[in-house]
Amino acid sequence: MTAVLPERSRTHAAPSSVPDLLERLAQAPAGRTAVVAGGDELTFAALRAGATRFADRLTARGIGPESVVALCLPRGADLVVALIGTLTAGAAYLPVDPKLPAERRSYLVEDARADLVVTAGEGDGPATGGVPRLPVAELLSPAPERPYAPVTVGADTLAYVIYTSGSTGRPKGVEIGRAAVSALLAELEESDIAVTDGGRVGWNASPSFDASVQQWVRLCRGDTLVMIDEETRADPALLARFVDEQALTDLDITPSHADPLLDLISADGGPRPLTLLVGGEAVSPALWRRLDTLGARGVLRTVNLYGPTECTVDATAGWVDAGGEPHIGRVLPGLRMRVLDAALDPVPEGGSGELYLAGPRVARGYRGRPALTAERFVPDRATDSGNGGGDGYGDGPVGNHGGRMYRTGDLVRVLPEGRLAYLGRADGQIKLRGHRIELREVEAAVAAAPGVAEAVVVLHPEVHGAPGLVAYHRGDGPAVAEGRLRAHLEAVLPAYMVPSLFVALDRFPTTVNGKVDRAALPAPATAAPLSPAGPADDGLSASQRLIAKVWATVLGAPRIGPDDNFFKLGGHSLLAIKLVSRVRAELGVALPVKAVYANPRLRDLAAHIDTLVAATAGQDR
Protein backbone atom coordinates (compact mmCIF):
# COMPACT_ATOMS: atom_id res chain seq x y z
CA MET A 1 0.00 0.00 0.00
CA THR A 2 1.60 3.26 -1.04
CA ALA A 3 0.55 6.48 0.62
CA VAL A 4 1.67 9.86 -0.68
CA LEU A 5 2.87 12.71 1.47
CA PRO A 6 1.45 16.13 0.61
CA GLU A 7 2.95 17.87 -2.38
CA ARG A 8 5.40 20.66 -1.64
CA SER A 9 3.13 23.18 -3.24
CA ARG A 10 0.55 22.72 -0.47
CA THR A 11 0.23 25.93 1.54
CA HIS A 12 1.54 25.61 5.09
CA ALA A 13 0.08 27.72 7.87
CA ALA A 14 2.74 29.67 9.72
CA PRO A 15 3.04 28.68 13.40
CA SER A 16 1.66 32.04 14.57
CA SER A 17 -1.63 31.18 12.84
CA VAL A 18 -1.80 27.64 14.27
CA PRO A 19 -4.27 27.49 17.19
CA ASP A 20 -2.74 26.68 20.56
CA LEU A 21 -3.16 23.01 21.42
CA LEU A 22 -5.25 23.82 24.51
CA GLU A 23 -7.59 26.02 22.47
CA ARG A 24 -8.28 22.93 20.39
CA LEU A 25 -8.64 20.74 23.48
CA ALA A 26 -11.31 23.09 24.80
CA GLN A 27 -13.41 22.38 21.68
CA ALA A 28 -13.34 18.56 21.94
CA PRO A 29 -16.83 17.06 22.46
CA ALA A 30 -17.55 16.96 26.20
CA GLY A 31 -19.08 13.49 26.20
CA ARG A 32 -16.45 11.79 24.04
CA THR A 33 -13.98 9.49 25.79
CA ALA A 34 -10.64 11.27 26.18
CA VAL A 35 -8.56 8.79 28.18
CA VAL A 36 -8.69 5.03 28.70
CA ALA A 37 -6.29 3.73 31.35
CA GLY A 38 -6.96 0.20 32.55
CA GLY A 39 -10.37 0.30 34.17
CA ASP A 40 -10.49 4.11 34.22
CA GLU A 41 -12.12 6.21 31.54
CA LEU A 42 -12.34 9.99 31.38
CA THR A 43 -14.53 12.04 29.09
CA PHE A 44 -13.19 15.29 27.71
CA ALA A 45 -15.44 17.13 30.18
CA ALA A 46 -13.86 15.19 33.08
CA LEU A 47 -10.36 15.73 31.70
CA ARG A 48 -10.86 19.48 31.42
CA ALA A 49 -12.41 19.65 34.91
CA GLY A 50 -9.50 17.71 36.43
CA ALA A 51 -6.94 19.80 34.56
CA THR A 52 -8.63 22.97 35.84
CA ARG A 53 -8.45 21.81 39.49
CA PHE A 54 -4.80 20.84 39.02
CA ALA A 55 -3.96 24.16 37.34
CA ASP A 56 -5.74 26.21 40.01
CA ARG A 57 -3.70 24.52 42.75
CA LEU A 58 -0.49 25.25 40.82
CA THR A 59 -1.48 28.89 40.29
CA ALA A 60 -2.19 29.26 44.01
CA ARG A 61 1.41 28.20 44.64
CA GLY A 62 2.74 30.85 42.26
CA ILE A 63 3.42 28.39 39.44
CA GLY A 64 2.80 29.71 35.94
CA PRO A 65 4.58 30.48 32.65
CA GLU A 66 8.26 29.41 32.67
CA SER A 67 7.77 27.38 35.87
CA VAL A 68 8.70 23.68 35.65
CA VAL A 69 6.61 20.95 37.28
CA ALA A 70 8.26 17.53 37.57
CA LEU A 71 5.73 14.72 37.05
CA CYS A 72 7.03 11.57 38.75
CA LEU A 73 3.95 9.46 38.07
CA PRO A 74 3.26 5.98 36.71
CA ARG A 75 1.24 5.44 33.54
CA GLY A 76 -2.40 6.17 34.17
CA ALA A 77 -5.19 8.71 33.98
CA ASP A 78 -3.63 10.87 36.71
CA LEU A 79 -0.49 11.36 34.59
CA VAL A 80 -2.56 12.65 31.67
CA VAL A 81 -4.61 15.00 33.84
CA ALA A 82 -1.48 16.31 35.59
CA LEU A 83 0.27 16.91 32.26
CA ILE A 84 -2.67 18.80 30.76
CA GLY A 85 -3.21 20.61 34.08
CA THR A 86 0.41 21.80 34.11
CA LEU A 87 0.05 23.22 30.61
CA THR A 88 -3.33 24.73 31.55
CA ALA A 89 -1.55 26.71 34.30
CA GLY A 90 0.85 28.01 31.63
CA ALA A 91 3.73 26.01 33.14
CA ALA A 92 6.01 23.38 31.61
CA TYR A 93 6.18 19.73 32.58
CA LEU A 94 9.28 17.64 33.22
CA PRO A 95 8.62 13.88 32.92
CA VAL A 96 10.50 11.84 35.54
CA ASP A 97 9.99 8.10 35.10
CA PRO A 98 9.45 6.52 38.56
CA LYS A 99 11.40 3.45 37.35
CA LEU A 100 14.64 5.40 36.83
CA PRO A 101 17.41 4.97 39.42
CA ALA A 102 16.92 7.34 42.38
CA GLU A 103 20.15 9.22 41.65
CA ARG A 104 19.08 9.96 38.08
CA ARG A 105 15.60 11.10 39.14
CA SER A 106 17.10 13.52 41.64
CA TYR A 107 19.53 14.83 39.02
CA LEU A 108 16.71 15.59 36.56
CA VAL A 109 14.74 17.55 39.16
CA GLU A 110 17.76 19.54 40.31
CA ASP A 111 19.27 20.20 36.87
CA ALA A 112 15.91 21.33 35.46
CA ARG A 113 15.44 23.66 38.44
CA ALA A 114 11.95 22.29 38.95
CA ASP A 115 9.55 24.35 41.08
CA LEU A 116 7.45 21.39 42.23
CA VAL A 117 7.55 17.59 42.13
CA VAL A 118 4.24 15.74 41.75
CA THR A 119 4.26 12.16 43.00
CA ALA A 120 1.86 9.23 43.21
CA GLY A 121 1.71 9.39 47.01
CA GLU A 122 3.21 10.74 50.23
CA GLY A 123 6.92 9.96 50.41
CA ASP A 124 7.13 8.86 46.76
CA GLY A 125 9.41 10.39 44.18
CA PRO A 126 13.04 11.46 44.07
CA ALA A 127 15.05 13.28 46.69
CA THR A 128 14.45 16.87 45.67
CA GLY A 129 17.00 18.98 47.55
CA GLY A 130 14.37 21.29 48.97
CA VAL A 131 12.01 21.35 45.97
CA PRO A 132 8.43 20.98 47.28
CA ARG A 133 6.68 17.64 46.70
CA LEU A 134 2.96 17.05 46.56
CA PRO A 135 0.92 13.90 45.92
CA VAL A 136 -1.20 14.09 42.79
CA ALA A 137 -4.36 13.29 44.77
CA GLU A 138 -4.00 16.54 46.71
CA LEU A 139 -3.76 18.54 43.50
CA LEU A 140 -6.80 16.77 42.03
CA SER A 141 -9.02 16.84 45.12
CA PRO A 142 -12.62 18.06 44.62
CA ALA A 143 -13.26 21.78 44.17
CA PRO A 144 -16.09 23.93 42.80
CA GLU A 145 -16.20 23.62 39.03
CA ARG A 146 -15.47 26.53 36.73
CA PRO A 147 -15.17 26.84 32.95
CA TYR A 148 -12.00 25.54 31.36
CA ALA A 149 -9.80 28.61 30.77
CA PRO A 150 -6.11 27.94 30.18
CA VAL A 151 -3.62 30.64 31.13
CA THR A 152 -2.64 32.67 28.07
CA VAL A 153 0.95 32.06 27.01
CA GLY A 154 3.30 33.24 24.30
CA ALA A 155 4.46 31.20 21.33
CA ASP A 156 7.87 30.60 22.91
CA THR A 157 6.65 29.95 26.45
CA LEU A 158 8.19 26.74 27.76
CA ALA A 159 5.95 23.68 27.28
CA TYR A 160 8.18 20.85 28.46
CA VAL A 161 11.74 19.84 29.28
CA ILE A 162 12.77 16.35 28.20
CA TYR A 163 16.21 14.95 28.92
CA THR A 164 18.37 13.08 26.46
CA SER A 165 21.68 11.30 26.92
CA GLY A 166 24.61 13.71 27.23
CA SER A 167 28.11 13.51 25.77
CA THR A 168 29.56 15.16 28.90
CA GLY A 169 28.54 12.21 31.08
CA ARG A 170 25.29 13.81 32.25
CA PRO A 171 21.92 13.98 30.46
CA LYS A 172 20.86 17.35 29.05
CA GLY A 173 17.41 18.94 29.11
CA VAL A 174 15.83 20.04 25.83
CA GLU A 175 13.47 23.04 26.12
CA ILE A 176 10.48 23.07 23.75
CA GLY A 177 8.05 25.99 23.39
CA ARG A 178 4.26 25.87 23.22
CA ALA A 179 3.88 26.95 19.59
CA ALA A 180 6.24 24.17 18.54
CA VAL A 181 3.98 21.53 20.10
CA SER A 182 0.88 23.08 18.54
CA ALA A 183 2.63 23.12 15.16
CA LEU A 184 3.58 19.46 15.52
CA LEU A 185 -0.07 18.47 15.83
CA ALA A 186 -1.05 20.61 12.84
CA GLU A 187 1.72 19.09 10.72
CA LEU A 188 0.77 15.52 11.61
CA GLU A 189 -2.69 16.35 10.28
CA GLU A 190 -1.45 18.20 7.22
CA SER A 191 0.80 15.26 6.31
CA ASP A 192 -2.13 12.81 6.50
CA ILE A 193 -0.62 11.00 9.49
CA ALA A 194 -3.27 11.99 12.03
CA VAL A 195 -6.40 11.63 9.92
CA THR A 196 -9.07 9.62 11.74
CA ASP A 197 -11.80 11.71 13.36
CA GLY A 198 -12.13 10.47 16.91
CA GLY A 199 -9.25 8.03 16.55
CA ARG A 200 -8.04 5.74 19.32
CA VAL A 201 -4.33 6.36 19.83
CA GLY A 202 -2.14 4.06 21.92
CA TRP A 203 0.23 5.80 24.36
CA ASN A 204 3.15 3.40 24.07
CA ALA A 205 6.30 5.44 24.71
CA SER A 206 7.68 6.29 28.13
CA PRO A 207 6.69 9.85 29.14
CA SER A 208 10.43 10.51 29.50
CA PHE A 209 10.88 10.14 25.73
CA ASP A 210 9.72 12.72 23.24
CA ALA A 211 7.78 10.17 21.18
CA SER A 212 5.20 10.37 23.98
CA VAL A 213 4.47 14.00 23.00
CA GLN A 214 3.36 12.92 19.56
CA GLN A 215 0.95 10.50 21.29
CA TRP A 216 -0.63 12.61 24.04
CA VAL A 217 -0.94 15.69 21.80
CA ARG A 218 -3.55 13.78 19.77
CA LEU A 219 -5.96 14.42 22.67
CA CYS A 220 -6.03 18.04 21.60
CA ARG A 221 -7.74 17.18 18.29
CA GLY A 222 -10.42 15.13 20.05
CA ASP A 223 -8.84 11.68 19.73
CA THR A 224 -9.05 9.11 22.51
CA LEU A 225 -5.75 8.36 24.26
CA VAL A 226 -5.46 4.69 25.28
CA MET A 227 -2.73 4.07 27.86
CA ILE A 228 -0.71 0.88 27.29
CA ASP A 229 0.51 -0.58 30.57
CA GLU A 230 4.10 -1.75 31.06
CA GLU A 231 3.28 -5.46 30.97
CA THR A 232 1.34 -5.16 27.73
CA ARG A 233 3.85 -2.99 25.88
CA ALA A 234 6.67 -5.44 26.73
CA ASP A 235 4.84 -8.53 25.46
CA PRO A 236 4.05 -8.78 21.70
CA ALA A 237 1.21 -11.28 22.25
CA LEU A 238 -0.47 -9.07 24.84
CA LEU A 239 0.08 -5.98 22.71
CA ALA A 240 -1.45 -7.58 19.60
CA ARG A 241 -4.50 -8.59 21.64
CA PHE A 242 -4.68 -5.10 23.14
CA VAL A 243 -4.63 -3.46 19.70
CA ASP A 244 -7.63 -5.57 18.65
CA GLU A 245 -9.60 -5.33 21.89
CA GLN A 246 -9.14 -1.57 22.18
CA ALA A 247 -9.72 -1.02 18.45
CA LEU A 248 -6.63 1.18 18.21
CA THR A 249 -6.36 3.27 15.06
CA ASP A 250 -2.79 4.48 15.66
CA LEU A 251 0.22 2.89 17.36
CA ASP A 252 3.70 4.38 17.69
CA ILE A 253 6.40 1.71 18.03
CA THR A 254 10.12 1.13 17.47
CA PRO A 255 11.21 -1.19 14.63
CA SER A 256 12.70 -3.61 17.18
CA HIS A 257 9.32 -4.06 18.84
CA ALA A 258 7.33 -3.88 15.61
CA ASP A 259 9.03 -6.94 14.13
CA PRO A 260 7.71 -9.53 16.65
CA LEU A 261 4.32 -7.78 16.74
CA LEU A 262 3.77 -8.33 13.00
CA ASP A 263 3.70 -12.11 13.53
CA LEU A 264 0.68 -11.72 15.80
CA ILE A 265 -1.25 -8.78 14.43
CA SER A 266 -4.73 -9.41 13.03
CA ALA A 267 -4.44 -10.51 9.41
CA ASP A 268 -7.91 -9.41 8.30
CA GLY A 269 -7.19 -5.70 8.74
CA GLY A 270 -10.54 -5.02 10.43
CA PRO A 271 -12.83 -2.21 9.29
CA ARG A 272 -9.87 0.12 8.73
CA PRO A 273 -6.10 -0.37 8.66
CA LEU A 274 -4.04 0.33 11.75
CA THR A 275 -1.70 3.30 11.28
CA LEU A 276 1.70 2.18 12.49
CA LEU A 277 4.13 5.00 13.25
CA VAL A 278 7.61 3.47 13.40
CA GLY A 279 10.61 5.45 14.58
CA GLY A 280 13.43 5.72 17.05
CA GLU A 281 15.88 3.58 15.06
CA ALA A 282 16.59 2.47 11.51
CA VAL A 283 14.14 0.15 9.73
CA SER A 284 15.84 -2.87 8.18
CA PRO A 285 15.11 -3.78 4.54
CA ALA A 286 13.49 -7.05 5.69
CA LEU A 287 11.12 -5.25 8.07
CA TRP A 288 10.37 -2.64 5.39
CA ARG A 289 9.26 -5.41 3.02
CA ARG A 290 7.08 -7.04 5.70
CA LEU A 291 5.39 -3.72 6.42
CA ASP A 292 4.82 -3.15 2.72
CA THR A 293 3.22 -6.59 2.36
CA LEU A 294 0.81 -5.91 5.23
CA GLY A 295 0.07 -2.51 3.70
CA ALA A 296 -0.83 -4.12 0.37
CA ARG A 297 -3.30 -6.36 2.24
CA GLY A 298 -4.95 -3.37 3.89
CA VAL A 299 -3.86 -4.43 7.38
CA LEU A 300 -1.53 -1.48 8.01
CA ARG A 301 -0.63 1.96 6.78
CA THR A 302 2.92 2.53 7.99
CA VAL A 303 4.91 5.75 8.16
CA ASN A 304 8.59 5.85 9.08
CA LEU A 305 9.21 8.89 11.29
CA TYR A 306 12.53 10.50 12.06
CA GLY A 307 13.29 13.40 14.34
CA PRO A 308 15.57 14.55 17.14
CA THR A 309 14.16 15.70 20.47
CA GLU A 310 15.61 19.13 19.65
CA CYS A 311 13.11 19.57 16.79
CA THR A 312 9.89 18.67 18.65
CA VAL A 313 9.69 14.94 18.03
CA ASP A 314 9.15 14.38 14.29
CA ALA A 315 11.10 16.10 11.54
CA THR A 316 10.61 13.85 8.49
CA ALA A 317 8.05 11.27 7.43
CA GLY A 318 8.26 8.54 4.81
CA TRP A 319 5.44 6.17 3.95
CA VAL A 320 6.45 2.57 3.43
CA ASP A 321 6.17 2.15 -0.34
CA ALA A 322 6.08 -0.86 -2.60
CA GLY A 323 9.42 -2.10 -3.87
CA GLY A 324 11.34 0.73 -2.28
CA GLU A 325 14.30 0.71 0.07
CA PRO A 326 14.04 2.09 3.60
CA HIS A 327 14.03 5.88 3.78
CA ILE A 328 12.94 8.54 6.26
CA GLY A 329 10.89 10.48 3.74
CA ARG A 330 10.70 14.22 3.38
CA VAL A 331 10.84 17.05 5.88
CA LEU A 332 7.51 17.90 7.54
CA PRO A 333 5.90 21.20 6.55
CA GLY A 334 6.96 23.27 9.56
CA LEU A 335 10.69 22.66 9.18
CA ARG A 336 13.38 23.26 6.60
CA MET A 337 16.23 20.87 6.03
CA ARG A 338 19.76 21.48 4.95
CA VAL A 339 22.07 18.64 3.94
CA LEU A 340 25.54 20.11 4.17
CA ASP A 341 29.09 18.91 3.66
CA ALA A 342 32.00 19.59 6.02
CA ALA A 343 32.33 23.12 4.62
CA LEU A 344 28.62 23.77 5.32
CA ASP A 345 27.85 23.84 1.60
CA PRO A 346 24.67 22.14 0.29
CA VAL A 347 25.15 18.71 -1.27
CA PRO A 348 23.42 17.86 -4.58
CA GLU A 349 20.79 15.19 -5.09
CA GLY A 350 22.47 11.81 -4.68
CA GLY A 351 25.11 13.26 -2.38
CA SER A 352 25.45 12.67 1.34
CA GLY A 353 26.14 15.00 4.24
CA GLU A 354 25.05 16.02 7.71
CA LEU A 355 21.41 16.94 8.24
CA TYR A 356 20.60 20.36 9.68
CA LEU A 357 17.04 21.38 10.56
CA ALA A 358 15.60 24.88 10.81
CA GLY A 359 12.18 26.34 11.51
CA PRO A 360 9.79 27.22 14.32
CA ARG A 361 9.84 23.72 15.83
CA VAL A 362 13.54 23.93 16.63
CA ALA A 363 14.04 23.85 20.42
CA ARG A 364 14.82 26.90 22.50
CA GLY A 365 18.05 25.16 23.53
CA TYR A 366 19.46 23.06 26.37
CA ARG A 367 18.34 24.06 29.82
CA GLY A 368 21.13 25.82 31.67
CA ARG A 369 23.71 24.93 28.98
CA PRO A 370 24.36 28.09 26.92
CA ALA A 371 27.70 26.85 25.55
CA LEU A 372 26.26 23.52 24.41
CA THR A 373 23.25 25.34 22.94
CA ALA A 374 25.54 27.58 20.90
CA GLU A 375 27.48 24.55 19.69
CA ARG A 376 24.46 22.58 18.42
CA PHE A 377 22.07 25.41 17.42
CA VAL A 378 23.99 27.33 14.80
CA PRO A 379 23.14 30.29 12.53
CA ASP A 380 21.15 29.37 9.44
CA ARG A 381 23.43 30.66 6.71
CA ALA A 382 20.68 30.56 4.11
CA THR A 383 18.50 32.84 6.22
CA ASP A 384 21.41 35.11 7.10
CA SER A 385 22.27 35.56 3.42
CA GLY A 386 18.70 36.56 2.68
CA ASN A 387 17.90 33.89 0.14
CA GLY A 388 14.97 32.70 2.23
CA GLY A 389 16.06 29.10 2.39
CA GLY A 390 14.98 28.26 -1.13
CA ASP A 391 18.25 26.67 -2.13
CA GLY A 392 17.80 23.40 -0.35
CA TYR A 393 15.16 20.78 0.05
CA GLY A 394 12.81 22.51 2.48
CA ASP A 395 9.05 22.29 2.37
CA GLY A 396 8.47 24.57 5.32
CA PRO A 397 8.09 28.28 5.98
CA VAL A 398 11.00 30.66 5.92
CA GLY A 399 11.22 32.18 9.40
CA ASN A 400 12.49 30.50 12.54
CA HIS A 401 13.85 31.49 15.94
CA GLY A 402 16.56 33.98 15.09
CA GLY A 403 17.56 32.19 11.88
CA ARG A 404 19.00 29.19 13.73
CA MET A 405 19.32 25.62 12.59
CA TYR A 406 19.94 22.50 14.65
CA ARG A 407 22.95 20.36 13.81
CA THR A 408 21.57 16.82 14.13
CA GLY A 409 24.81 14.84 13.81
CA ASP A 410 22.94 12.45 11.50
CA LEU A 411 24.32 11.58 8.08
CA VAL A 412 21.83 11.27 5.22
CA ARG A 413 21.80 10.84 1.47
CA VAL A 414 19.53 13.02 -0.68
CA LEU A 415 17.16 10.91 -2.79
CA PRO A 416 14.88 12.05 -5.62
CA GLU A 417 11.87 14.21 -4.72
CA GLY A 418 13.56 15.49 -1.58
CA ARG A 419 13.44 12.20 0.30
CA LEU A 420 16.27 11.17 2.59
CA ALA A 421 18.05 7.91 3.32
CA TYR A 422 19.47 7.63 6.83
CA LEU A 423 23.14 6.61 6.86
CA GLY A 424 24.14 6.77 10.53
CA ARG A 425 25.82 9.11 13.00
CA ALA A 426 28.72 11.48 12.57
CA ASP A 427 29.66 11.25 16.27
CA GLY A 428 29.56 8.91 19.27
CA GLN A 429 25.79 8.94 19.69
CA ILE A 430 23.87 5.75 18.93
CA LYS A 431 20.31 4.48 18.82
CA LEU A 432 19.69 1.14 20.55
CA ARG A 433 16.24 -0.44 20.70
CA GLY A 434 14.72 3.01 20.13
CA HIS A 435 16.78 4.77 22.81
CA ARG A 436 19.16 7.63 22.08
CA ILE A 437 22.44 6.99 23.90
CA GLU A 438 25.65 9.01 24.13
CA LEU A 439 28.39 6.41 24.55
CA ARG A 440 30.46 8.92 26.51
CA GLU A 441 27.77 9.09 29.19
CA VAL A 442 27.92 5.32 29.65
CA GLU A 443 31.72 5.42 29.62
CA ALA A 444 31.70 8.07 32.35
CA ALA A 445 29.43 5.90 34.51
CA VAL A 446 31.65 2.82 34.05
CA ALA A 447 34.81 4.81 34.77
CA ALA A 448 33.23 6.16 37.98
CA ALA A 449 32.81 2.64 39.39
CA PRO A 450 35.17 1.82 42.29
CA GLY A 451 38.31 0.09 41.01
CA VAL A 452 37.90 1.20 37.36
CA ALA A 453 40.58 3.50 35.96
CA GLU A 454 39.44 3.77 32.33
CA ALA A 455 36.50 2.62 30.25
CA VAL A 456 35.44 2.46 26.62
CA VAL A 457 31.92 1.51 25.53
CA VAL A 458 31.04 0.46 22.00
CA LEU A 459 27.94 -0.70 20.17
CA HIS A 460 28.71 -4.22 18.96
CA PRO A 461 26.57 -5.53 16.06
CA GLU A 462 26.28 -9.06 17.44
CA VAL A 463 25.66 -9.55 21.15
CA HIS A 464 23.51 -12.64 21.65
CA GLY A 465 22.03 -12.27 18.18
CA ALA A 466 21.31 -8.54 18.29
CA PRO A 467 23.18 -5.23 18.61
CA GLY A 468 24.27 -4.47 22.16
CA LEU A 469 26.59 -2.38 24.31
CA VAL A 470 29.97 -3.78 25.32
CA ALA A 471 31.98 -2.09 28.08
CA TYR A 472 35.77 -2.49 28.02
CA HIS A 473 37.42 -1.51 31.28
CA ARG A 474 40.75 -1.60 33.06
CA GLY A 475 41.72 -0.92 36.65
CA ASP A 476 44.83 -0.02 38.57
CA GLY A 477 44.60 -3.32 40.43
CA PRO A 478 42.66 -6.59 40.06
CA ALA A 479 39.85 -6.53 37.49
CA VAL A 480 36.52 -5.42 38.93
CA ALA A 481 34.05 -8.30 39.15
CA GLU A 482 31.27 -8.02 36.57
CA GLY A 483 28.58 -8.37 39.24
CA ARG A 484 29.90 -5.36 41.17
CA LEU A 485 30.25 -3.31 38.01
CA ARG A 486 26.75 -4.16 36.81
CA ALA A 487 25.26 -3.34 40.24
CA HIS A 488 26.99 0.06 40.20
CA LEU A 489 25.62 0.90 36.76
CA GLU A 490 22.09 -0.28 37.55
CA ALA A 491 22.07 2.22 40.42
CA VAL A 492 22.96 5.23 38.23
CA LEU A 493 21.82 4.48 34.66
CA PRO A 494 18.50 3.55 33.06
CA ALA A 495 18.31 -0.17 32.28
CA TYR A 496 18.64 0.40 28.52
CA MET A 497 22.05 2.06 29.03
CA VAL A 498 23.60 -0.77 31.07
CA PRO A 499 25.99 -2.75 28.81
CA SER A 500 25.16 -6.35 27.97
CA LEU A 501 28.78 -7.50 28.16
CA PHE A 502 31.85 -6.43 30.12
CA VAL A 503 35.43 -7.09 29.02
CA ALA A 504 38.35 -6.50 31.43
CA LEU A 505 41.64 -5.51 29.77
CA ASP A 506 45.12 -4.96 31.16
CA ARG A 507 45.55 -2.06 28.75
CA PHE A 508 43.73 -0.47 25.83
CA PRO A 509 45.11 -0.58 22.28
CA THR A 510 46.14 2.88 21.10
CA THR A 511 46.72 4.69 17.84
CA VAL A 512 50.00 6.36 16.90
CA ASN A 513 48.58 9.54 18.46
CA GLY A 514 48.11 7.79 21.80
CA LYS A 515 44.29 7.67 21.63
CA VAL A 516 42.27 4.52 22.28
CA ASP A 517 42.04 2.53 19.05
CA ARG A 518 38.42 1.42 19.16
CA ALA A 519 38.81 -0.59 15.96
CA ALA A 520 41.52 -2.69 17.62
CA LEU A 521 39.52 -3.61 20.72
CA PRO A 522 39.20 -7.42 20.99
CA ALA A 523 35.93 -8.97 19.93
CA PRO A 524 33.86 -9.84 22.99
CA ALA A 525 33.22 -13.49 23.80
CA THR A 526 29.45 -13.69 23.71
CA ALA A 527 29.34 -17.20 25.14
CA ALA A 528 28.63 -17.14 28.87
CA PRO A 529 31.28 -18.37 31.29
CA LEU A 530 30.88 -21.77 32.90
CA SER A 531 28.32 -21.67 35.66
CA PRO A 532 29.45 -22.65 39.13
CA ALA A 533 26.97 -25.50 38.76
CA GLY A 534 29.33 -27.11 36.25
CA PRO A 535 28.28 -28.76 32.96
CA ALA A 536 24.79 -28.06 31.72
CA ASP A 537 23.32 -31.44 32.67
CA ASP A 538 24.63 -31.47 36.26
CA GLY A 539 21.74 -31.01 38.70
CA LEU A 540 19.22 -29.96 36.06
CA SER A 541 15.71 -31.37 36.05
CA ALA A 542 14.03 -32.30 32.77
CA SER A 543 12.18 -28.99 32.59
CA GLN A 544 15.36 -27.09 33.50
CA ARG A 545 17.19 -28.81 30.65
CA LEU A 546 14.49 -27.71 28.23
CA ILE A 547 14.69 -24.12 29.45
CA ALA A 548 18.50 -24.26 29.39
CA LYS A 549 18.29 -25.32 25.75
CA VAL A 550 16.11 -22.31 24.93
CA TRP A 551 18.40 -19.98 26.87
CA ALA A 552 21.43 -21.35 25.05
CA THR A 553 19.73 -20.64 21.70
CA VAL A 554 18.69 -17.11 22.63
CA LEU A 555 21.84 -16.09 24.53
CA GLY A 556 24.44 -18.06 22.59
CA ALA A 557 25.60 -19.60 25.88
CA PRO A 558 26.65 -23.27 25.53
CA ARG A 559 26.64 -24.08 29.25
CA ILE A 560 23.98 -22.87 31.65
CA GLY A 561 23.41 -23.89 35.26
CA PRO A 562 20.26 -23.79 37.40
CA ASP A 563 21.38 -20.64 39.28
CA ASP A 564 22.35 -18.63 36.21
CA ASN A 565 20.52 -15.31 35.77
CA PHE A 566 19.09 -14.49 32.34
CA PHE A 567 19.88 -10.78 32.58
CA LYS A 568 23.35 -11.22 34.06
CA LEU A 569 24.20 -13.40 31.09
CA GLY A 570 23.41 -10.43 28.81
CA GLY A 571 19.66 -10.73 28.44
CA HIS A 572 17.56 -7.62 27.80
CA SER A 573 14.00 -6.70 26.83
CA LEU A 574 14.21 -7.86 23.21
CA LEU A 575 15.93 -11.11 24.15
CA ALA A 576 13.22 -11.68 26.77
CA ILE A 577 10.66 -11.38 23.95
CA LYS A 578 12.64 -13.90 21.87
CA LEU A 579 12.85 -16.22 24.88
CA VAL A 580 9.08 -16.13 25.37
CA SER A 581 8.51 -16.85 21.67
CA ARG A 582 10.89 -19.84 21.79
CA VAL A 583 9.20 -21.21 24.92
CA ARG A 584 5.82 -20.94 23.22
CA ALA A 585 7.14 -22.64 20.08
CA GLU A 586 9.09 -25.46 21.75
CA LEU A 587 7.10 -26.12 24.92
CA GLY A 588 3.63 -24.92 23.93
CA VAL A 589 3.43 -22.68 27.02
CA ALA A 590 1.96 -19.17 26.87
CA LEU A 591 4.63 -17.55 29.02
CA PRO A 592 4.20 -13.80 29.62
CA VAL A 593 7.29 -11.61 29.28
CA LYS A 594 6.83 -10.34 32.84
CA ALA A 595 7.49 -13.89 34.11
CA VAL A 596 11.07 -13.65 32.79
CA TYR A 597 11.64 -10.48 34.80
CA ALA A 598 10.00 -11.99 37.90
CA ASN A 599 12.00 -15.24 37.57
CA PRO A 600 15.40 -14.39 36.07
CA ARG A 601 17.15 -17.48 37.54
CA LEU A 602 16.83 -20.60 35.40
CA ARG A 603 15.57 -22.83 38.23
CA ASP A 604 12.88 -20.27 39.18
CA LEU A 605 11.70 -19.79 35.61
CA ALA A 606 11.58 -23.57 35.06
CA ALA A 607 9.49 -23.97 38.23
CA HIS A 608 7.13 -21.24 37.06
CA ILE A 609 6.73 -22.95 33.67
CA ASP A 610 6.07 -26.28 35.42
CA THR A 611 3.24 -24.56 37.31
CA LEU A 612 1.77 -23.20 34.04
CA VAL A 613 1.99 -26.63 32.39
CA ALA A 614 0.25 -28.27 35.37
CA ALA A 615 -2.50 -25.66 35.36
CA THR A 616 -3.06 -26.13 31.62
CA ALA A 617 -3.19 -29.92 32.03
CA GLY A 618 -5.75 -29.57 34.82
CA GLN A 619 -7.97 -27.40 32.60
CA ASP A 620 -7.75 -29.96 29.78
CA ARG A 621 -8.99 -32.71 32.13
Summary of the structure (lengths in Angstrom):
residues: 621
radius of gyration: 24.9
end to end distance: 46.7
largest distance: 80.4
contacts: 2137
relative contact order: 0.09
helix: 34%
strand: 23%
